[in-house]
Amino acid sequence: MDSYYGELLPNTYTLKVSGYDFAQQLQNGLHFVIPFIGSSSILWLLSCFAIFAYRKNDAWLLPACLAAMPCIAVTYQIYVGGDPWLYWRQMTPSIIPLVMVAMLGLERAIEKLKQSEEIAVLIRSATVVVIITALNWSFTGELFKGKPFLFASEEKLVRMSNLLNDVMPESRILVIYAGVLPYYYNGYAIDALGKTDKYIARLPPDYNAAWNGMRGVPGHSKHSLQYDVDNKHPDFLQYLSWGKDNISSFADANFVAIVYKGQVACIRKNAPNVKWNLVQEIGPCSTYKNSL
């Protein structure tokens, strides 16, 4: 680790875990995992029953070891203060061993009920339907009614990346969404939230970066937009504010809002790498901050 990162722990650990008030961190983690435990509660109950049912012989060790995996995942997620989105991406792998233990518990429960095979099949089928429905209840809107999570935002970012590649293909951009824009953009991207910046990662967290019941959302609460514009000299600003950060006055003095094919962007005034003949200047960036 030290030879790769230049220090014992990766920068993302420092960014997401260090410097937080521990009580707030645990509170954030609990706000994050409680909906997950609620949606998978039947699996936890059946898993506990499986361990209890096999307690009198050596067979308890297998369900206990399998159940330990999701317990470790939940404990870790609480310790790091949750995750930005209530989609439990970090804990999804732990669902597999949890389902395995739950099925052991279900079979032992069916044995104790001493029902006919037909009734046993009905119980198994109904339980599986309930489990699948519970685990996917939060996603029914996406599955049956609408578009995937963040589709509209990501679609807008793709349009913005098209603007950047057409108008300023060899510039430096300062982004909050360090996934889509840097992926599609051919130039140099700067992550304002510090995943690749040791200085940002060591700043105190901004508890104004808050949503989903979490204050100081991990990975999204350490930032200094003024530091970025002063030291990294971006030609494009994705946002003018984040949490308690606000550089609107600086942006209005040094940047200008432009429009290209219906998409608005905030570009540094007279930036040499911008194809100014392709764009129309429309005014101060702060005036169009909701369109960026």
C-alpha positions in Angstrom: 0.0 0.0 0.0 2.7 2.5 1.0 4.7 1.9 -2.3 1.5 2.4 -4.4 -0.2 5.3 -2.6 2.9 6.9 -1.0 1.3 6.3 2.4 -0.2 3.5 4.4 -3.9 4.2 3.5 -5.4 5.3 0.2 -6.6 8.8 -0.2 -10.2 7.8 -0.4 -10.0 6.4 3.2 -8.7 9.7 4.4 -11.4 11.5 2.4 -14.3 9.5 3.6 -13.4 8.5 7.2 -10.9 10.8 8.8 -11.7 14.1 10.5 -15.4 13.3 11.1 -17.2 13.6 14.4 -17.5 9.9 15.3 -21.0 10.2 16.7 -22.2 12.0 13.6 -20.5 9.3 11.5 -22.3 6.5 13.3 -25.6 8.4 13.0 -25.1 8.8 9.2 -24.3 5.1 8.9 -27.4 4.1 10.8 -29.6 6.4 8.7 -28.1 4.6 5.7 -28.4 0.9 6.8 -31.7 1.0 8.5 -33.7 1.1 5.2 -31.5 -1.8 3.9 -32.1 -3.9 7.0 -35.8 -3.1 6.8 -36.1 -4.2 3.1 -34.2 -7.4 3.9 -35.7 -8.1 7.3 -37.2 -11.4 6.4 -33.7 -12.6 5.4 -32.3 -11.6 8.7 -35.1 -13.2 10.6 -34.7 -16.5 8.8 -30.9 -16.4 9.1 -31.2 -15.9 12.9 -33.7 -18.8 13.0 -31.2 -21.0 11.0 -28.4 -20.4 13.4 -30.7 -21.0 16.4 -32.2 -24.2 14.8 -28.7 -25.7 14.1 -27.3 -24.7 17.5 -27.3 -28.2 19.0 -24.8 -29.7 16.5 -21.8 -28.7 14.5 -24.0 -27.7 11.6 -24.5 -24.2 13.1 -21.0 -23.2 12.0 -21.9 -22.9 8.3 -24.9 -20.6 8.7 -23.0 -18.6 11.3 -20.0 -18.0 9.0 -22.3 -17.1 6.1 -24.3 -14.7 8.2 -21.1 -13.1 9.4 -20.4 -11.7 5.9 -23.5 -9.4 5.7 -23.0 -8.5 9.4 -19.4 -7.3 8.6 -20.7 -5.4 5.6 -23.4 -3.6 7.6 -20.9 -2.8 10.5 -18.4 -1.4 8.0 -21.1 0.7 6.3 -22.1 2.2 9.6 -18.5 2.8 10.6 -17.7 4.8 7.4 -20.9 6.8 7.7 -23.1 5.3 5.0 -23.0 6.1 1.3 -24.3 8.9 -0.8 -27.2 7.0 -2.4 -29.7 4.7 -0.8 -29.0 1.9 -3.3 -26.7 -0.1 -1.0 -24.1 -0.8 -3.8 -21.5 -1.6 -1.2 -23.7 -4.2 0.6 -25.2 -6.0 -2.5 -22.5 -8.8 -2.5 -23.4 -9.6 1.1 -27.0 -10.4 0.1 -25.9 -13.7 -1.5 -24.6 -15.4 1.7 -27.6 -13.9 3.6 -30.0 -15.5 1.2 -28.2 -18.8 1.5 -28.5 -18.8 5.3 -32.1 -17.6 5.1 -32.9 -20.6 2.9 -31.4 -23.0 5.5 -33.6 -21.3 8.0 -36.7 -21.7 5.8 -36.0 -25.4 5.2 -35.6 -26.0 9.0 -38.9 -24.1 9.6 -40.7 -26.2 7.1 -39.4 -29.4 8.7 -40.7 -28.3 12.1 -44.1 -27.5 10.6 -44.4 -31.1 9.3 -46.6 -30.1 6.4 -47.3 -32.0 3.2 -44.9 -31.6 0.3 -47.5 -29.6 -1.5 -47.9 -27.1 1.4 -44.0 -27.0 1.7 -43.7 -26.0 -2.0 -46.4 -23.3 -1.5 -44.5 -21.9 1.6 -41.2 -21.9 -0.3 -42.7 -20.2 -3.3 -44.6 -17.6 -1.3 -41.5 -16.8 0.8 -39.3 -16.3 -2.3 -41.9 -14.0 -3.8 -42.0 -11.9 -0.6 -38.2 -11.7 -0.4 -37.8 -10.7 -4.0 -40.6 -8.1 -3.6 -39.1 -6.7 -0.4 -35.6 -6.4 -1.8 -36.8 -4.7 -4.9 -39.6 -2.5 -3.5 -37.4 0.6 -3.5 -36.8 0.2 -7.2 -40.3 -0.5 -8.5 -40.6 3.0 -9.9 -37.6 2.4 -12.1 -38.5 -1.2 -13.0 -42.1 -0.5 -14.1 -42.8 3.2 -14.2 -39.9 5.3 -15.3 -36.3 5.6 -16.3 -33.2 4.4 -14.3 -31.9 6.2 -11.2 -30.4 9.6 -12.1 -31.1 9.1 -15.8 -32.0 12.7 -16.4 -28.9 14.0 -14.6 -26.6 11.6 -16.4 -28.2 12.5 -19.8 -27.5 16.1 -19.1 -23.9 15.3 -18.2 -23.5 13.5 -21.5 -24.8 16.6 -23.3 -22.3 18.7 -21.3 -19.4 16.4 -22.2 -20.4 16.8 -25.9 -20.2 20.6 -25.5 -16.8 20.3 -23.8 -15.4 18.0 -26.4 -16.6 20.3 -29.2 -15.8 23.7 -27.7 -12.8 23.1 -25.5 -11.3 19.6 -26.1 -7.9 20.3 -24.5 -8.9 22.3 -21.4 -9.1 21.7 -17.7 -12.6 21.2 -16.1 -13.6 21.4 -12.5 -16.3 18.8 -11.7 -18.5 17.6 -8.8 -19.7 14.6 -10.8 -16.3 12.9 -11.3 -17.8 9.9 -13.1 -19.7 10.8 -16.3 -18.0 14.0 -17.3 -14.4 12.8 -17.0 -15.3 9.5 -18.6 -16.6 11.1 -21.8 -14.5 14.3 -21.8 -11.1 14.0 -23.7 -9.4 16.8 -21.7 -8.2 17.1 -18.1 -10.7 16.8 -15.2 -10.3 18.0 -11.6 -12.4 16.3 -9.0 -13.7 19.1 -6.6 -14.6 16.5 -4.0 -11.0 15.4 -3.4 -10.9 11.7 -4.4 -7.5 12.4 -6.0 -6.4 15.4 -4.0 -4.6 14.9 -0.6 -5.2 18.5 0.5 -9.0 18.3 0.0 -9.1 14.8 1.6 -7.6 16.3 4.8 -10.0 19.2 5.1 -12.6 19.1 7.9 -16.0 17.8 6.6 -18.7 20.3 5.6 -21.8 19.1 7.4 -23.9 21.3 5.1 -23.4 18.6 2.4 -26.4 16.7 3.6 -29.2 14.5 2.2 -31.0 11.2 2.9 -30.8 11.9 6.7 -27.0 12.1 6.6 -25.0 15.2 7.4 -21.5 15.4 6.0 -22.2 12.7 3.3 -19.0 10.6 3.0 -17.0 11.3 -0.1 -19.0 14.5 -0.8 -18.4 16.8 2.2 -14.7 17.8 1.8 -14.2 20.5 -0.7 -12.8 24.0 -1.4 -13.8 25.4 -4.7 -11.7 28.5 -4.1 -8.6 26.3 -3.6 -9.4 24.5 -6.8 -9.8 27.6 -9.0 -6.8 29.3 -7.4 -4.4 26.4 -7.7 -5.6 24.2 -10.5 -6.8 26.9 -12.9 -9.9 25.2 -14.6 -11.4 26.7 -17.7 -14.9 25.2 -16.9 -16.9 25.1 -13.7 -19.6 22.5 -13.3 -21.1 24.2 -10.2 -20.6 27.5 -8.5 -21.5 26.3 -5.0 -21.4 23.1 -3.0 -22.4 22.8 0.7 -21.2 26.0 2.4 -18.9 26.8 -0.5 -19.9 29.5 -2.9 -17.7 31.1 -5.6 -20.4 32.9 -7.5 -18.7 36.3 -7.2 -15.4 34.9 -8.3 -17.1 33.1 -11.2 -18.9 36.3 -12.4 -15.6 38.2 -12.4 -13.5 35.6 -14.2 -15.9 33.3 -16.1 -18.8 33.8 -18.4 -21.9 31.8 -19.2 -22.1 30.5 -22.8 -24.6 28.5 -24.8 -23.8 25.8 -27.4 -26.6 23.7 -29.0 -29.0 24.7 -26.2 -26.6 23.7 -23.4 -25.3 26.3 -21.0 -21.8 26.2 -19.5 -19.6 28.4 -17.3 -16.3 29.0 -19.1 -13.3 31.1 -18.1 -13.2 34.5 -19.9 -10.8 34.6 -22.9 -9.6 31.0 -22.2 -7.2 30.3 -25.1 -8.3 26.7 -25.6 -12.0 27.6 -26.1 -13.4 27.8 -29.7 -15.2 31.0 -29.1 -16.5 31.2 -32.6 -18.8 28.2 -31.8 -20.5 29.6 -28.7 -22.6 32.6 -27.7 -21.8 34.5 -24.5 -25.0 35.1 -22.6 -24.0 36.7 -19.3 -22.8 36.1 -15.7 -22.5 32.5 -14.7 -24.5 33.1 -11.5 -27.5 34.2 -13.5 -27.6 30.7 -15.2 -26.4 28.6 -12.2 -29.6 26.5 -12.3 -28.9 25.6 -16.0 -25.3 24.5 -15.6 
